[in-house]
Amino acid sequence: MASGEFDVIAELRCRFPLVGDDAAVVPAPAGPLLLAADAVVEDVDFVLDPSGAGLEDAGYRAVAVNVSDVAAMGGRPFHLLVSIAAPEGVDVVRVVDGVEEAARAFGCEVAGGDLSATSGPLVVSIAITGTVADGGRPVRRSGARAGDGLFVTGPLGGAAAAWYRDRPSPRVAEGEAARLAGATSMIDVSDGLGADLGHLCDASGVGVDVDVDAVPLAAGATLAQALSGGDDYELLFTLPEGARPPAGSVRIGTIVTDRTHRPPSEGDGWQHRFS
Amino acid sequence: MASGEFDVIAELRCRFPLVGDDAAVVPAPAGPLLLAADAVVEDVDFVLDPSGAGLEDAGYRAVAVNVSDVAAMGGRPFHLLVSIAAPEGVDVVRVVDGVEEAARAFGCEVAGGDLSATSGPLVVSIAITGTVADGGRPVRRSGARAGDGLFVTGPLGGAAAAWYRDRPSPRVAEGEAARLAGATSMIDVSDGLGADLGHLCDASGVGVDVDVDAVPLAAGATLAQALSGGDDYELLFTLPEGARPPAGSVRIGTIVTDRTHRPPSEGDGWQHRFS
């Protein structure tokens, strides 16, 4: 079915009641507003079958990685803005199906977006807004202090062991539980434990002693995959000594003053390269 | 200079203090929140010189088209989220230079974003938040009523006459003035007067009588270019009979009940095609 941009947009307006004006009008949250954006690119972040299988997964994935950014602040996803640059022949509506399914799964709403033609691979760029429930404060990367325990919400390395997961599962409930438990810092594991824990330590100006034997491994995953494989979307967070960790989280180390105590792998995780 | 994603991100953190966590934390506005997103794609929305000339313009353009969406609601731009998918060899920092220049020009702030590699053309996807000053209400497309006057903020067809403008000028002040004057509906002219006025009439459930002799033409532009050429970013708005139009705006018609009274050109303006 050939369809013009306006036809696709007309369909989006039917599905997403907020879409239709030059900008959507939504109520501002009572507390602070969280803002993030992440794009997924064909053949970099996902692959498509020649039949187009995977279009829904691409849309779902683009939402999920954004929701994970909000989860890592201890927040809840609120609204999504979806920009799709699609080559000729791609059924954009199937990408939107995946976006819609993920929006429903994670309790957020599509507020607007954009459709463009491109001569290149499919690019799904999503921006997300988030809120923090109950007047709470978002958890940043920069609050870890020496003596804090380091925790992870679940097993790592699963995505690397399976090359990648079609549908990442952001840990919204776990992030909120960590915030309510008194988390001093938090980050999602999108680039690998080594890289992301390094970001957390850098932002906080601290070092870390990781008990590698305590790192929970996903089924079939090696420690190396847990340390340097990305795309897991578990959350790393720190709690002051004595705070009660949320159910299901596992302590894997301790924050220390000495910044030369780095995560066990100094690998960069997955890093796109520009020249 | 070869630079990894993390190097570019480190530079962005220096430039944009809000960038650095998984999500930025910003104060929520007192009134409603405006949300929109628009992407620009190389060879569709802009062209690059083989030397890379135009990278800054691409970043500037991506911001400007988003700011125009907020202007069309009578709002003010607040924050930007910037996702860049760049092929190897593209100096992403120059794209960011253009984004930063536009952000400064239009009084908004970069709150986050994402950098991805792509095998295809450069894609700059921006999402924008906006506010409405003084506790006012955003102006939608859907509020035009029979008897309202139809106005445009300035001359049309200039972009079509020049093929396109490198740096569109969104009409933020004009949009706010139209809102304060009591505008009942508003839209920006991104796809051409015919197409965008058609959207406004459809959303409002009305028709329109346009006085084509009154349509202000940009220097060198024909009436056909004004009617069907896109990329002008002037604003179309309606005012109740008797309301005082803002300085500089030009009345070009009247809203009527009969929906079969369509804009003078039924052209679709510029429409990307998907199959």
Interface residues (C-beta under 8 A of the other chain):
Chain A: M1 A2 S3 G4 E5 F6 V8 G20 D21 D22 A23 A24 V25 V26 P27 A28 P29 A30 G31 P32 L33 L34 L35 A36 A37 D38 A39 V40 V41 D43 V44 D45 S68 D69 V70 A72 M73 G75 H79 L81 V82 S83 A85 A86 P87 E88 G89 V90 V92 A111 G112 G113 D114 L115 S116 A117 T118 S119 G120 P121 V123 S125 A127 I128 T129 G130 P138 R140 R141 S142 M186 I187 D188 A203 D268 Q271 H272 R273 F274 S275
Chain B: M1 A2 S3 G4 E5 F6 V8 G20 D21 D22 A23 A24 V25 V26 P27 A28 P29 A30 G31 P32 L33 L34 L35 A36 A37 D38 A39 V40 V41 D43 V44 D45 S68 D69 V70 A72 M73 G75 H79 L81 V82 S83 A85 A86 P87 E88 G89 V90 V92 A111 G112 G113 D114 L115 S116 A117 T118 S119 G120 P121 V123 S125 A127 I128 T129 G130 P138 R140 R141 S142 M186 I187 D188 A203 D268 Q271 H272 R273 F274 S275
